[in-house]
Amino acid sequence: FKCVSKQWSSLISCRYFCDRVFTLTRQRQPRLYMSLVDDDDGQRELLSISSTSPDNTSFVVDQDLSIPGMGGLFLNGARGLMCFSRRKKACIYNPSTKQILTLPRVKPDIRAEQGQRKHHNRYYIGHDPVNDQYKILCTIVIASDLLRSLKSEHWVFVLEAGGSWKKVVPHENYRHPHAPFTLGRSISSGSVIRYMAWRDNYNCEVVCFDVRSEEITTILVPRTFGLYVSIPVTQMKADIIEYGGKIAIFEHSHLKDGGVPEIWVFEKEWSRNKILVVQPCQRHLVHDVELLFKGTTQDGRVILAPLKLSCRFYILFYDLQSNDLRKVEIQGIPEFWFDKECCYIDLRSMDESESESVIYLET
């Protein structure tokens, strides 16, 4: 239809038209997106997963909406769009229009010297509601072992026609580099992107990027949390969440051994807000199982997933308010993924409130 005339193309591409159309045809049920990447051969797939039961206890892969060759690392999203990393570039995916946009590669100013290596570029998407703009933040890190000689810089891309990468000039009060958590998540709420990062081997912080002003601030996490770089990434069981409208850290390092998860909330300072005790009838769901934090649903439930993919793959929804765990089986994952030795798994939850506000990507 866009090829009929310039007038039709302009109408179909305008944001007002798209918002109206997708408000009427929005998804009516929660939907999960699973990104699978084979670390050995680079094979990848983005699976679209929806609920098949009224109580959302069973999800199934929608084969018609799943896309082989799609997906990537570090899946995150904001207001209807998803962002992930693929071959050092940022990819933006619109689930409602099925469009994908690959951004140009960032050309950093910092370079790796002898004994240093460049970490994976981390890309985060956020939305400025005042100017109605989407922006992509890129964090580039170079360091030697255990984050010695750490260097980092930040670049931002405005998602619009003719957009390009622009280096973020840090505020004079922010001069120290950082490295995002290897398996860390991010949250994008309001006009702020937040993620956890290492300042050095023993100190970590919450990094806050204001999408509108493009300023970076940090909140130091106390050492009493017991986080340090030399912990294997699969055992790093603390990450950032939003809890009661506030920044919080969800810690579940000893869950599989019968330990209790904790929630630390930041207002003017950090405080332990809640200690959760898994109900006796639900302990079998977490006992001796290596679980990874995979973000939260729109209503605040924590998503936990097993480290390894299996033929009876499932995830856990943890309601922090009611202290209730719910197991949800994922059916229909292509069988060849179960034989992978090194398979990266990532999840992103989206619901109809996010689907209403999608935009038509400029390509």
N, C-alpha and C positions, 0 to 999 in steps of 0.2 A: 504493500500500500504506500510505503514511503517513496517508491519509484514513480508513482502516478504523476505527481507534480511537486514543485517546490513548496506550494501552499500546504499540500497534504503532509509532506515530510516535516515541515515546520510545526504543524499542528500535533502530529503524532509524537514528535520529539520533545515538545514543551513539557515542563514539569507539572503544570496544572492539569493537563490532560492525563498524564500518567498517574498522578495522585488520585484523580477521580476514578479512572478505570480500575486501579488496583485496590481502591477502597471497596468497590463493589464486588470484586472477584477475589478478595483476600482469602487466605487459608482459614479454615474453620477449626482446626485442631492443632495441638502442639506438634512441632516437627523437629527432629534432630538431623544434623548433618555430621557425617563421619568421614574424616579424611584419613586415608590409608596410604602409606608410603613405604616402599621396600628400600631399605638403606643400601642393599647390595646392588640391585640392578636399576634403581630409580623408578620402578613401576609405581604408578599412583592411581587412585580412584577416589571420587567423591560420591558417597552414598547418601541418598535422601531417605529418611526413615520417619514413619508416621505411626501413630497409635492405632491398634486394631480392636481395642476394647474400651468400653465406656469408662472404666476405672483406670485406664492408662497403665495396666500391668504388663502389657505385651506390645512390642513394637515390631514392625516388619519393614524390610527394605523395599522401597518402591523402585522396581527395576526400570520403569519408564523414565524416572526422573534422575537416576544415578548416571554418572558420567565417567567412564574410563578415561584415563589420561589426565584427569582433572585433580584438583586438590593439591595440598602441599603442607609445609611445616607451619607451626605456630598459628593456628586458626583463631581468629578473633573477629569481632563484628561491632557495628554501631548502626542503629536506626535503619535496619533492613538490608544493609550491605555487609558482605564478609570480606575479610582480608587474610591472605596467607602468603608465605614465602615459597618461591619456586626458582631454582637455579639462580640464586642471589638477587632475584627481582621480586618486586611486590606485585601480587595479582589481586584484583578487586572483582568480586563475583556478586551479581544481582540474582538471587534465587527466583524472583518473580518473573523476570524477563529472560532468565537463563543466559545473560550476557556476561562475558568476562573481559576485563581490561588489564593488560600487562603494562606496568609502568616502566619507563626507561631506567637503566641501571644507575645507581648513585656513584658518583666519582668522588671519593673522600679525599680530604687533604692529608690525613694521617696515613703513615705507611708502617708496615711491620719491619722491624730491624732484626738483627741476628739474635736468635734465641726467643723471638716473639712469634706469635701466630695470630691470624685474623679470625675472630669468631664469626658465627653465622650472623648476617644482618637480621635485625629484629624490626618488623614492621607492625605498626598499630594504627587502627583507623578510629577517628573521632568525628564528632559533628558539632558545628557551631550553630546553635539555634537562632542566634540573633541575625547573623548574615546568611543563614541557611546554606552553609558550606560544609562539605566533607573535606577532611585533611588527613593525610597519611604521615605519621611520624616514623622516621628511620633512625635507629640507634646502632652505631658502628663501634665495635670494640676491638682493640688490639692489646694483647698481654702475653706475658710468659707464664710458666707454670704457677699455679696457685695465685693467679692474678697479680703477680709481681710486675712492675713497670707498666701498670695499667694506663691505657689511653682510650678515650672515647669522644665521639662527637655526634651531633644530631642534625638531621635534615628534615625538611617538611615539604610536602607536595599538596597543593590545593587541587582537588578533583574537579577540574573544569577544562573546557577547551583551551588548548595552548598552555596548560599547566607545565611546570618544570620544578626540579628540586632546588630548594633554597636552604642554605645553611642557617641553623638556629644559632644566634649569638647569645651565649649564656649571660645571665644577669651577674653583676659584679659580686653578689653574695653567693653565687653558685659557681665554683671553680674546680670542684673535684670530679674526676671521672667515675664511671660506674659500669658494671656489667650485669645485664638482666639475668635473672634466674634461668638456668638451662631449660627446665621444663615449666617455667613460671607462666601464669596466666596474666591477663590484663582485664581491667574493667573500664568501661567508658560510660560515664553517667554525667548528665548535664552537658557541660562543655569541657570536661576534664578527662584525660586518659591517665590511668594509674597502673603501675606495675612494680614488682619488687626487684631489687637489684643489689649486687654486692658493691660496697665501697672499697673493701679490701678483703683479706682472708677471713676476718672475724667480725666485720661490721656490715650489716645490710640496712637497706632503707626502702621506703616507699617513694617512688618517683612520680611526681605529678606534673603533667603537661597540660597547660591551659590552651585549648584548641583556638580560642579567639585571639588571645594576646600573644600566643606562641612563647610563653614564659615557662621555665622549668623551676620547680621547687621540690624539696625533698623532706621526708620525715624519717628521722633515724629510728631504727628498731633496737630496743635494748638488748644487750648481750645476754641477759638472763633468759632469753628465749632459746638459747642453746643452739643457734644456727651458725655453721661455719663451712667454708668452701670445701674442705676435704671430705665432707660427707658425700657418699655416692649419690648421684642425682636421683636414682630410683628410690633412695631412702629419704629424700628431702620432702617432708610431709607438712609443709606450711606454705600457705599462699594467701593472697589478698582476696577479700570478698567485700560485699556491701551488706551490712547487717543493721537493720533498723534505721536505714538512711545514713549510716556512718561508715567510715573506713574501718575495716576489721581484718584480723588475721585468723584464719582457721588452721589449727594445728592438730594433726592426727597421726603423729609419728609412731605411736604404740598401739594403734587400734587393733591390728591383727594379733597382738599378744595379750589382748584383754585390757589394754590401757584405755584411758578416757580422752576423747577429743576436747579441745579447749577453744574458746573464742576470746581474742584480745581486741578491744575496741579503742580507737583513738578519738578523743575529743581535743582537750588541750594537752593531754598526755595519755600514754598507754595504760590500760587497766584491764584486768581479767574480768570479763563480763559474765561468762557462763562456762561451767564445766558440765559436759554431757556424759551420761552413763548409758551405754547401749542396753536396751531391755533384754532380759535373759532369753526370751523367746526369739530374739533376733541376732544373738551373738554368733550363731553358726554362719551368718552371712559374711562376717568379717574375720572369723577365726582362721589364722594361718593363711590369709590371702593377701598378696601384695597388691594394694590398691593405690591408684594415683588420682589426685584431684584434677577434675576436668571442667571446672567452671561451675556456674549456677544456672538454674532456670529463671524465667522472668519473675516467678513468684518467690524466689529466694532459696529454693532447695538446692543443696550441694549435690553435684554429680561426681560419683566415685566409680572408677572403672578398673578392672583387673589389668595388671601389667602386660600379660600375654593374651593374644587372641586365640580363642578356642572355638570348636564347633557349637558349643552351647554358651556363646558369649552373652554376657549380661552387664548391666550397669546398676548402680544403686542410687536412688534418690534419697537424700538425707534431709528431712524437714527439721531444721534447727530449732524452730519454735516449739514444736510438739515432741521433739526428740524421737522421731519415728523414721525407721529405715524401710524402704520399699524396693524390692528386687524387680527389675524389668528385663525380660529376655529380649534380645535382638535377633530376629529370624530373617533368613534370606541373604546373609553375607556370602558372597561368592566363595566356594570351597577352596580355591587355590590359595587364598590368603592365609588359610590355617597352616600351611606347610612352610611359611616364611620364617626364617631364623631371626631376622632383624626387621621387624615390622613396626613402624611408627604409627600410633593411633591418636587421633585427636577428635574432639567432639565440640559441637556448637549447637546450643538450644535456641530455637526461634519460635515465636508464636504469632498469633494474628495481630497483636498490637504493634509488632515490628514490621509485619508484612504490609501494613496499611501505608507506611511512609516511605516506600521505595522510590528511587529515582531512575530515570532512563540514563544509562551511562553514555557519556560522550566518547566516541572512539575516533 
